[in-house]
Amino acid sequence: MPQVTVTLPDGARLQIASGAPVREVAATVSPRLAKAALAAVVDDRMVDLSFSLERDARVRIVTADSPEALQLYRHSTAHLMAAAVTNLFPGAQCGIGPATDEGFFYDFVVDRPFVPEDLDAIEKKMRELAAANLPYERQMWPREEARTFFAAHGEPLKVQLIEEKTAGQSHVSCYTIKDTDTFVDFCTGPHVPSSGRLKTFKLLSTSNAYWKGDARNQPMQRIYGTAFLSDAELKAHLRRLEEAKKRDHRRLGRELGLFTFHPWAPGAAFWLAKGTTLYNTLANYMREVLFPAGYVELKTPLIYNKALWEASGHWTHYRENMFLLESETEQMAVKAMNCPGHFLVFASEVRSYRDLPLRFHEQTPLHRNEASGVLSGLTRVRQFSQDDAHCFVTQDQIGEEVERLLRLAQRVNRDFGLESTAKLSTRPEEHLGEVAVWENAEAQLKAALERAAQPYTVAEKEGAFYGPKIDFDVTDAIGRKWQCATIQLDYNMPERFNLRYIGADNTEHRPVVIHRAIFGSFERFIALLIENYAGAFPLWIAPVQVTVLPIADRHVDYARSVLARLEAAGLRAELDDRQEKIGFKIREAQLQKIPYMLVVGDREAADGTVAVRSRSAGDLGSRAVDAFILDARREIDAKRARSDDKAVA
């Protein structure tokens, strides 16, 4: 019988019968490995255990300890959920059901929206199917046979997926889960061997969705769930979800009077008084940090003729994400990013190498036509602003400028008490420019990361086609990661816009552009801060830093004089002079998460003092007003960790 050679991760080699399923590799190694096997990686491709070994190959068996196991487990659980839904809801049409970073989801077309009782019933059915230990079977069907099958079974979305994803193929991959009614799904897999492997899962919620996320397409119902490889991991995740609900920026934003939304302006926040104060505090903070570093702030137009977007390439590749309009005979678009406008400013006059680095900064609003189904609070919006900048540099200045930007990102994260990790993404297969230029740029980025003492990982071949980049992921108080700061090199746009400067040799040269944002967008960064601090902002960024609480009407005049002194000292303060009991006022201030409450009554008015209460520490005793102001100012200055200008300039 013909044999194939299997090379294991430790270098050992096995002889296996040609055409044998890969599960025989696990069985040959040990009964224990065979029992634990979930799938296999064959020559860098993850496959089912039933995959036939037709030639020599490198094989690694996937078990619960493997890095691929969790995604495999979640994808298989999504299919288990779909089997349960189609069993309980005859006529339900299936969309897609991918694994995600947090779990999985599956979209369905059903007669009515799912309700919580439905999720309970679906989860119960899933557990029944899991207990039955039903096999997941991969079958290769002739393409036309698969189209005919799904059409006959009322699954037009599956037919569409087959037509879109398998053009030119003779056969397509389908999976079945055997129960009293056979569940079949068009899917490339792989999956766990059987439903009995799936024990630790939980259905979480349901929502409206649209086919392919487009509101013009078929309305659907999405069910979200999560799955883990151990009960302890699932319980820990569910605890994090409960904590996340308490910190949800959408709820806290409303309760704290920061922002609101209205259906007549989808995806655009109405910033209320306190939210506007917070927004402006962040905007002015960024200006404070940047202006000593030599940035020039611009305000560029919000609407451009399509000719600009044709020059940048966005009209061809990004138009569906832009808001389009017509003015007389001109086709126009609302700007979705600042960079093309900054390129026009750079090109508006002759530039010398002595002008570089030239740094443009802008905070004007941007608009992107996000699908309504994906809008979510401040994290996915249609209108937003960025702490956006573009640095025009020579090839030799890349490393130094990137180091400045890395230190800027470190400074900002330190000031806001945030922990972050960095990732360097390198040259992809498809890229613009010469390999030598890329290698030089990547070497400069690595050197800058090392000089800035910034730990980082490397994402090979994940750079943009126009240049390598560095991204920062911020980890919040409950362990979630948010992508915020980004530093991107761009060789493409200077070519497209024919950007030039006069070098020391008195000839024209092409600058390199560094796109960079440190917050990312103000909206998303504020959402991060709200959830990271659960709305209890540090004193220096709190929209209201101090509230003055008179005990009775006769104390209001003194309370107003205290308020005036606080405001004169630059503190953001307010007065609660409502005719309510002091206990009620304190509780209200606590719910509004105001850092300090100054209670004033007869004694305080007579002594010229205030009774200080801290949001976190409670009663701090009586203090002179000036002493409190001095301590508050010191706390603000201490929280804003000041760096030497050279660290970010």
N, C-alpha and C positions, 0 to 999 in steps of 0.2 A: 504494500500500500504506500503511495507517495507520502512523503513527510515534509513538514515545514519546520524551520528553526525559529523558536521564540526566544527573544532576548529579554530578560527580566531587568528591573531597575538596578539590582545589585550586580549586573553583568553576567549572571548565570544564564545558561542556555538550556532549552528543553527541545526535544523532538516531539512534535504533535502530528497526528494524522492530518493530511491536507483535507480541508473542508470541515474539520471538527469545530464545534462551537467554542468560543473563547472561554466559556465556563470550565472547560476541561483543563485549561491552564491552571485555574485556581484549584481544581480538584487534584491535579498532579502535584502542586506545591504542598498542599496540606488540607486535610478535612476541615480544619478550623478556618482557613482562608476561603474555602468553598462555601462554608456556611455564612460567612460575613460578606461575601461578594455582592455588590449592588450593580455594578457595570464594569466596564474596562476602558482604558485608554490605549488604543492601537495606533502606533505611529502618529501621536499627537491628536488623534480624533477619538472622542468619547463615543462608545457604542454599547448596545445591549449585550448581555451575556450570551445571547443566542447568535451573535455575529460569527460568521464562518471565516476561519483562517485559511485563506487560499494561497498565501505566499509567506515568505519569511517576514517577520515583523518584530518591532519592539512592543511589549505588552506590559501594562501596569494595571493591576486589579484595583478597582475603586471600592473602598469600604467606607464605613461611617467616619473614619478618621481622615479620609482624603479631602483635599480642598474642594473638589467638585461635588461632594456628596450632598451638601445642603441644597444647591440649585437643582440637582437631580431629584431629590426628595420632594422639593416644592413643586416642580413641574409635574411630577407623577401625582401629587395630591390634587393639583388643579384638574387633572384628567379624572381623578376619582370623584371630585365635586361635580364635574360635568355629567358623569355617569349617573350620579344621584339625582341631579336636576332633571335630566331627560327621563328618568324613571318616575319621578314624582310629578312632573309637569309634561304630560304627553303633548307633543307638538312644539315644544321649545326648540328654537333654532340656536345652534352654537356658533359663537364668533371665535375669538382667540383666548388662550389661557396661559399666559407666560408666568414664569417665576420672576420675582422682583427682589430687590435688596431686603425688603421687609417681609416677604412672604410670597403671595401669588394672587392673581385675580382671574376671573373668567367672565366674558360678556355673553349675554343671552338675549334673544328676542322672545318675549313671553307676553301673554294676554294682559297682564296687569303688573304693577310694580311689586317687587318682593317686600314682605314685611318681616319684622323680627321673628314672628312665629314660623315663617317659612325657613329662615336660617336654622332654627332649632330642628325642624323636620329634616332639612337637607343634611345637617351634620349627623343626625341620628342615622340616616340612611347610609352616609359615608362610613360610619363605624360598622354598620352591618356588612357592607361590602368589604371592608378591611378584614373583619373577623372571618369572612368566607375565604380569604386568601386566594383571590381570583387572579389568574395569570394575565400579565400584560403581554400581548403577542403582536409582534411587528410582521406585517405582510406587505409584500410588494405587488401592487395591483397595476394592470395595464391602465394607462392614463385615462383613456376613454371609458373604461369600465368604472373607474373611480368617479368620474364626472357623472356618469349615468346613475350610479348608486346613490350619491348624495342628492342629486336632483330628485330621484324617485322618493327619497326619504325626507323631503321637505327641508333641505339644507342648502339654500341658494348661496349663502355666504361661503360655505366650504367649496362650492363649485367655483366661485369667483377666485378664491385663494389658489385653487389648483390651476386655474387658467393663468393667473398672474405669476405664480412662483415656479411652475414646472414646464414652461414653454420649451419645446424641443426635447423633452424627456419622454421616453417610451413608457416608463413605469413610475409610480409614485408610492411614497411610504405612508401606510395607514396602520393605526393601532387599534386593537380591540381589548376591551375588558369584559370577560365572559361573566354574565349573570343570567337571570331568567330571560332578560332581553339583552341582546348583544349591543354594547356601546362601541361605536366605531368613530375614530377621529382621524382626519388628515393631519399628520404630524411627522416631523423628521426624527423625533426622539432625541436621545434615548430615554428609557424609563426603568424603574426598578423591576425586578423579576415578577413580583406579584403584589397584590394589594395588602397582603398580610404584613409587609414591611412598613406600612404607613399607620402609625399609631398615635403620633404626637402632633396633633393639628387642632386648629380652632378657626371657625368662621367668625369674622369680625363685624362686617358692615355691608351695606348695599348702597348703590347710588345710581343715578341716571348716567348714561353714557351714549356715545354715538359710534357707529361703525367707522373705524379708522380715525376716531377722534374729531370727525368733521360734522358740525351741526346740520349740514345739508344732507347727511346720510341717514340711514336707518337708525331710529332711536332704539336703545338697548338698555338692559339692566345689568349692572356690574356687581358681582359679589367678590368681596375682598376676604382673604383668609391668610393665615400664617401657619407654618409648619417648622418643626425643629427635629433634631435627631435625638433629643432627650427631653424628658418631662421637666427637668430642672431648667433647661434653657427656655422652654416654652413659658413656664411660670415667670421667669425673670423678665422675658419680653413682655408678657401681659402686664406686669407691674410697671414696666417702663411706659407702656401705652396709657395706663391709668394716670401716671405722672404727666405724660405729654398732654392728656386732655385738660389737666389743671393748668397747664402752661400754654394752651392753644392761643396763639396771638390773635386769632379772629375773635374769640370770646373776650380775652383781656383787653384788646383794642377798643371794643365796644364798652366794656365795664369801666375802663379807665378814661374814657372820653378822648381817645387818641385819634380814631378815624372811623369812618362808616362807608358803606357802599350803597348804591341805589341801582335798581334794574335799568334805569334809563341811561346809565353810564357804566355798562359792564366792564369790569377789569380796570376801573380807574377809581382810586381811593379819594374820598372827601376827607382831607386832613382837617380835623377840628383844632380848636385853639391849643390844647395841650400837645396834640400830635404835631402841629405846626412848629411849636416851640422845640420839640424833640428833633424834628427834621432839620430846623435851622441850626440847632446846636451842633448836630453832626456836620452839616455843610460848612459852618464857620470853623469848626475844629479842623476839618480837612484843609481849609484855606490857611489857617494858622500854621499847619505843618508844612504846607507846600510852598507858600510864598517866600520864606527864607531860602528855599532850595532853588529859586530862580524860575518858578513856573509863571506863565502868563495866562491869565484867565480870559477866555473868549465867550462870546455869545453868538452863535451862528444861526442861520435861518432854520425854521421848523419845516418848511415846505420847499422842495426843489423840483425843477423840471426833470422829466425822465432822462434827459441827456446826462445828468450827473450820475444817475443810477446805472445807465448803460455803460458809462466810463468805468464805474467801480465794479461792474459785473452783477450787481444786485438785481437789476431789471430782468436779467435772464435767470438767475439762480435763487432769488429771494423774494420775487414780486408777490407771491401768494401770501407772504407774511407781512406785507406792507399795506397801509391804508392809501388807496389811490383816489384821485379826484381830478376833475377837469376845470380849467379856468379859460374861458373863451375857447381858443383852439388848442391850448396847451394841455398835455397830459402831465400830471404832477403826482408826487407822492410825499406823504408826511415822513419825516426822517425817522428811521429806526435805529440809527447809530450816528455818532458824531464824526467818525473818521473822514468820510469824503469831504465834509466841510472844512476840516482842519487841513486837508491836503490842498484845497483851493487857497486857503490863507497862506500856507507855506509857499505856494507857487505864485503868489500875487506880487512878489518882489524878488530881486536878486539876493541870493543868500551866499554868504562866505563861510569857509570852514571855521572862521573865527566866531561865527554865530552859533556853532554847534558845540554841545547839545542844545537844541531849541525845544522847549517843553511847553506844550499847549494844554490847558486844563479847562474843562467845561462841565456844567451841572444842569444844563437846560433839559426840558422834558423830551423823552423819546416815546415812540408809539410802535407797537408791533401787533399785528392782527392775529393774536392767539385764538385758537378754537375755543368757543364758549365752554365746551365740556372739560377743558383742562384748567380753567381759571380757578384760582384758589387763594383767597385772602390776599396778602401782600407778596406771597412767594411766587405766584404766577399771575401776572397782570398784563394789561395792554398799554397802560401809561406808566412810565417810570422815569427816574433820573439816575444817572451814574456819577460817581466821582471819577469821571473819565479823563484820560490824558493820553497824549501821543508825544513821544520823545523822538526827535529827529537827530540821528547820530551818524558818525562815520563808522566804518567797519571796525576800526581800532578802538572806538569808544564803547563798544557793546558791553564788554566785561565790566568796566567801571560803572557804567550807567545801570546795568542790571544789579550790581552790588548795592548801589544807592537804593534801588527799588526794593530789593530784598530787605534792607534795613528799615525802609519805610513800612513794609508789611509787618515786620517784627515789632516795630514801634507801635503801630496801630493795634495789633493784637494784644500787646502788653498793656497799653493804656486801657483797653476795654476788658482786660482780664480773660482773654480768650486763648485757648491752646490750639495749635494748628500743625499740620504736616504739609510738606511740599512734595511735588511730583514734577520731574523733568520729562517732557515728551519729546522724542527725537524724530529724525527724518523718516517720513512714511515712504512706502514704495513709490507712490505717485507724488512728485514734489516739483516745485519750481526752482530753477537755479542749479548751479554746479555743485556737485558733491563736495568738492574742496571747500566751498564757501560754507556749506552746512556744517562740515566737520569743524571748521574754524569757529563758527558761531556756537556750536554745542560745547566745544572745549572752553570757550569764554564763559558760557553759562555755568558749566561745572566748576570752573575756577572761582566764579563769583559766589556760588553757593558755598564753597569751602571757605572763602575769605570771610563770608558773613556768618560762618559757623552755623549754617542752616542745614539740619538733617533733611535728607530727601531720598525718594525712590526714583527709579528710572522706568518710564513706560516706553519701551522700545517701539519705534515706528508709529507712535500715536500722536506725533506733532501734526499741526495743520499743514496743508500742502504748501502754504506760503512761508512757513518758518517754524522753528522749534519754540516751545513755550514752557513756562513754569506756572503751575496752578497750586493754590493753597486750599486745603480742606480744614475748616474750623470744626472742632469737636465741642458740642455744647454741654451743659451741666448734666444731661442724662445720657450722654454718649452718642448722640446723633451727629452725623457729619454734614456740613454745609460747604459747598464750594463757593468761595468768596473771591479772594485776590487772584488776579491772573496777570502774567507778564508774557507778552507774545511778540516774537520777532516777525517782521513782515518784509519780505523781499518783493512781493507781488504788486502792492499798491503803488510804491514809488515808480515801478515800471509803467503801470497803467496810467498814472497821472503825470508821467514824465518829470518827476521831481529831480531837481539838480541843485548843486551848490558849487561854488568856485573854490577849488582846492589851493593848497600852498604852491602847487606847480602852475597856477593860473589857468588850469583847464577844468572842464566840467566833470563832476563826479555825481554818482547816485547815492543819496542818503539811505540808511536803513531806518525803518520806522519801528518803534517799540510801542505797541498798544498796551496800556495798563489801566487796571481799575483795582483799588484796594478794598473798598467796601463791596464792590460789585455793583449792585443797585442799592440806592438808599432804602427802597421798599423792602427788599429781601433782607438787608442787613438789620433793619429795624425789626422785622419779624424774628430774626435770629436773637436779637437782644431781648425782645419781649419774652421769648420762650426760654432763653438761657437764664434770665433773672426772674422768671415768673412774674414779670411786671414790676418787681421791686428794684428799680434802677439804682445804681450807685449815685451818691449825692451829686456828683459833678454833671451827670446827664439827665437827672430826674427833671421832668417838665415843671413840676412844682417841688421846690426843695424844702420849703418851710411853710407851715400854716399856723396862723395865730388864732387862738381859741379863747375868746372872752367868756368868763363863766356866766355873767349876767349883763343886762343892757347897760348898767352903770359903768361897766368896764370897757365898753366899745371904744370910747375916745382914747383911752390909754392904748388899747390894742391897735388902733389906727396909727398912733405915734410910733409904736414898735414896728409895724409894717413899713412905715416910711423909712425908718432907719435901716431895715433889712434891704429894702429896694435900693436905697442910696449906696449900700455896700455891694451892690451887684448880685444879690441873691434873688432867686425867683421865688416870690412869696405871695401868699394870698391870705385873706381874712375870712373866717367863718363867723359872721355876725347874726346868724339865724337865731330865732328865739326857740332854741332847743336846749335840752339838758346837756351838761358838759360831757357826760358819759356817751351820749349819742354822737356828739361831735368827734370825740376821740375815736369811737368805733368807725365812723365814716371816714376819717382821715386814715385810719389803719387799712380799711378796705381799698382806699385810693392809693395805698402804698406810698404815702408821703414820708420822706425820711425823718423829718423832725416836726414835732408839734410843740408849740409854745403856749402854755396855758397861763392866762392872766386873770387874777382876781383882786380882792381888796389888798392883800399883802403885797402882791407884785406891783400894783399901781402905786402903793405908798413907798415901796423901797426902790422903784425903778428897775425891777428885775423881771425875769420870766421863769416859769416852772417848765423845765425841758423834759420832753418825752421823746424817746427814740423809737422808730418803727421796729427795730430789732431787739433793743436792750431794755425797753420800758422806761420807767421813771428814772431820770438822771439828776433830779434835784433842782434847786433854785440857782440861777446864774444871772450875773449882770448882763444886760443886752450886749454891750460891747464885747464882753468876754465870749459870749456865745458866737457872735459874728466872727471874732478872731479865730475861734476853734473851727467854725464851719469853713472859713476860707482856707485854713491849713489843711483840713480834710480834703477839700477840692483839689488843692495843689498837690497833695500827696498821692491822690488817686490818679492824677494825670502825670504819669511818669515822664519827666522831661529828659530828652536825650540831647547830647551834643549835636548842634546843627550839622556837623560834618557827617554824622551817622546817616542822615537822610538827605542832605543837600547834594 
